[in-house]
Amino acid sequence: MSLQVNDRIVILDTETTGLDPSDGHRIIEIGCVEMVRRRHTSRHYHQYLQPDREVDAGAVEVHGITNEFLADKPRFADVVEDFIGFVRGSELIIHNAPFDVGFINHELSRLDGDWGRLEDYCTITDSLVMARKMHPGQRNSLDALCKRYQIDNSGRELHGALLDARILAEVYLAMTGGQKTLSLGVESEGQGSTAADTRIRRLPADRPPLAVVRPTEAEQEAHEAYLKVLAKAGEIQAW
């Protein structure tokens, strides 16, 4: 019996050398897990890739994948048939889909022959868009959703495409399996604040100006690495 629409779902994630393929950045890891009729199968797709360029230092801080590790890995052209074969005909679930789809389509455009676009082979659902509709005004990164739906992601110290795809699969099942809790407020560290905490306090007129403390080079690199994490998770717009 053939599968019906949406019976086969593939959860996908990628890791990259940086944030923008228009700047020459490339995919270095693809991870996919398969579900059929909302049940995990034993099938998954996982591949590291040689990008033929340096991985940005900030990106290494996010996923830990080094240039040395990728030196002997295949190129996207070597694995494209297997990859397309795995996702073909499925509903792809991707968190912040424009990021990953943009990179995959960029890789397809670099190949000989007319490979078209990822959308030619499967339908695509953005779980970040789903989460924002379900939880407006709240944080909807993968980590935030794991906390909201009580999904264990304690092993996620660094980003990894296959690990993140497996975690997103659990998040997607929780999101689409019925409402778990009703959250009426915006998640923030200031949820317990009172009106007294927000009163305006005027500073003395003779108060000396505040000193401007410039970040060190290491602090600036750490800050940029954190922004990359937020952009990848869809918490901020990539620059």
C-alpha positions in Angstrom: 0.0 0.0 0.0 1.4 3.4 -1.0 1.9 6.1 1.6 -0.5 8.9 1.8 0.4 12.6 1.8 2.4 13.4 5.0 2.7 9.8 6.0 6.4 10.0 5.5 8.2 12.8 7.3 11.9 13.5 7.3 13.4 15.8 9.9 16.4 17.7 8.6 19.2 19.8 9.9 22.5 21.1 8.6 25.7 22.6 9.8 27.7 25.1 7.7 30.9 27.0 7.5 29.1 30.3 8.2 25.8 32.1 7.9 25.3 33.1 4.3 25.9 31.0 1.1 26.1 34.2 -0.9 29.4 34.9 0.9 30.7 31.5 -0.3 29.8 29.5 2.8 29.0 25.8 2.4 27.3 22.9 4.1 29.6 20.7 6.1 27.0 18.3 7.7 23.6 17.0 6.9 21.5 15.0 9.3 18.0 13.5 8.6 15.8 11.1 10.5 12.7 9.4 9.1 9.2 9.0 10.6 6.3 7.1 9.0 2.8 7.7 10.4 4.4 9.6 13.3 6.6 6.7 14.3 10.4 6.6 14.1 11.9 4.2 11.7 15.4 2.8 11.8 16.3 4.9 8.7 18.4 8.0 8.9 20.8 9.9 6.6 24.0 11.5 8.0 26.9 12.9 6.1 29.9 15.2 6.8 31.1 17.1 3.8 34.3 18.7 2.5 33.4 22.4 1.8 36.6 23.3 -0.1 36.9 26.4 2.1 37.8 27.3 5.7 35.2 27.0 8.4 34.7 30.3 10.2 36.1 30.4 13.7 32.8 31.5 15.0 31.0 28.6 13.3 33.5 26.1 14.9 32.6 27.6 18.3 28.9 26.6 17.5 29.3 23.1 16.2 32.9 22.1 16.9 33.5 20.8 13.3 37.1 21.7 12.3 38.8 22.0 8.9 41.1 19.1 9.8 38.2 16.8 10.5 36.5 17.6 7.2 39.7 17.2 5.1 39.0 13.6 3.9 35.2 13.8 3.7 33.3 13.6 0.4 31.9 16.7 -1.4 28.2 17.4 -1.9 28.4 16.4 -5.5 29.5 12.9 -4.4 26.5 12.4 -2.1 23.7 14.4 -3.8 22.0 11.3 -5.4 21.9 9.5 -2.0 20.6 12.6 -0.2 17.9 13.4 -2.8 16.9 9.8 -2.8 16.4 9.9 1.0 14.3 13.0 1.1 12.4 12.6 -2.2 8.6 12.5 -1.7 8.7 13.3 2.0 7.4 16.2 4.0 10.6 17.9 5.3 10.4 19.4 8.8 13.1 22.0 9.3 13.6 24.5 12.2 14.1 27.9 10.5 13.8 26.3 7.1 15.0 29.3 5.0 18.4 28.9 6.4 18.9 25.2 5.6 16.9 25.3 2.3 18.9 28.3 1.1 22.2 26.4 1.7 20.9 23.2 0.1 19.6 25.0 -3.0 22.9 26.8 -3.2 24.7 23.5 -3.3 22.3 22.1 -5.9 22.9 25.2 -8.1 26.7 24.5 -8.1 26.3 21.0 -9.6 26.6 20.0 -13.2 23.2 19.2 -14.7 19.8 20.6 -13.8 19.2 19.5 -10.2 16.6 22.2 -9.6 15.6 23.1 -6.0 14.9 21.1 -2.9 11.3 22.1 -3.2 11.1 20.1 -6.4 11.6 16.8 -4.5 9.6 17.3 -1.3 7.3 19.6 0.6 8.8 21.7 3.3 7.4 22.7 6.7 9.1 25.2 8.9 8.7 24.2 12.6 9.9 27.6 13.7 6.9 29.2 11.9 4.7 26.6 13.6 6.1 27.3 17.0 5.7 31.1 16.6 2.0 30.7 15.7 1.5 28.3 18.7 3.5 30.4 21.2 3.4 34.0 20.0 5.8 36.4 21.8 7.8 33.6 23.4 11.2 32.2 22.7 11.0 29.4 20.1 14.5 28.2 19.6 15.0 24.4 19.7 16.4 24.6 23.3 13.4 26.7 24.4 11.0 24.3 22.9 12.7 21.4 24.5 12.3 23.1 27.9 8.6 23.9 27.1 7.7 20.4 26.1 10.0 18.7 28.7 12.3 17.0 26.1 15.7 16.0 27.3 18.4 17.8 25.3 21.1 17.5 27.9 23.6 16.0 25.4 23.4 19.1 23.2 26.5 21.0 24.3 27.4 21.7 20.7 25.2 21.8 17.6 25.2 18.6 15.5 23.0 18.0 12.4 21.9 14.5 13.3 21.5 15.2 17.0 19.5 18.3 16.3 17.3 16.4 13.8 16.6 13.8 16.4 15.7 16.4 19.0 13.6 18.3 16.5 11.7 15.1 15.7 10.6 14.8 19.4 9.7 18.5 19.5 7.6 18.2 16.4 5.7 15.2 17.8 5.1 17.1 21.0 4.0 20.2 19.1 1.6 18.3 16.8 0.3 15.8 19.4 -2.0 18.1 21.3 -1.6 21.1 23.7 0.6 20.3 26.7 0.4 23.5 28.7 -1.2 26.9 28.4 1.3 29.6 28.8 -0.2 33.1 29.1 2.9 35.1 29.6 6.1 35.9 27.7 9.1 33.9 28.8 11.7 36.1 30.2 14.0 36.4 33.2 11.8 39.3 34.5 8.6 37.4 34.9 8.7 37.9 38.7 9.2 41.6 38.5 6.7 44.0 40.1 5.7 47.5 39.3 8.1 48.8 41.9 10.9 47.3 40.0 10.1 49.4 36.9 10.0 52.8 38.5 12.2 55.4 36.9 15.1 56.5 39.1 16.8 59.8 38.2 20.5 60.0 38.4 22.2 62.9 40.3 23.0 65.9 37.9 26.7 65.9 39.1 27.2 62.2 38.5 30.3 61.7 36.3 29.8 60.1 32.9 30.1 56.3 32.7 33.3 54.9 31.3 33.1 53.1 28.0 34.7 49.7 28.3 35.6 48.2 24.9 35.4 44.4 24.5 38.6 42.5 24.0 39.2 40.6 20.8 38.4 37.3 22.5 35.2 38.7 24.0 34.1 40.1 20.6 34.7 36.7 18.9 32.7 35.0 21.7 29.9 37.5 21.2 29.8 36.9 17.4 29.8 33.1 17.9 26.7 33.5 20.2 25.0 35.6 17.6 25.6 32.8 15.1 23.9 30.4 17.5 20.8 32.7 17.8 20.6 33.3 14.0 20.9 29.5 13.3 18.1 28.9 15.8 15.9 31.6 14.3 16.0 33.8 17.4 17.4 36.7 15.4 17.8 37.6 11.7 21.1 36.6 10.2 23.2 39.5 9.0 
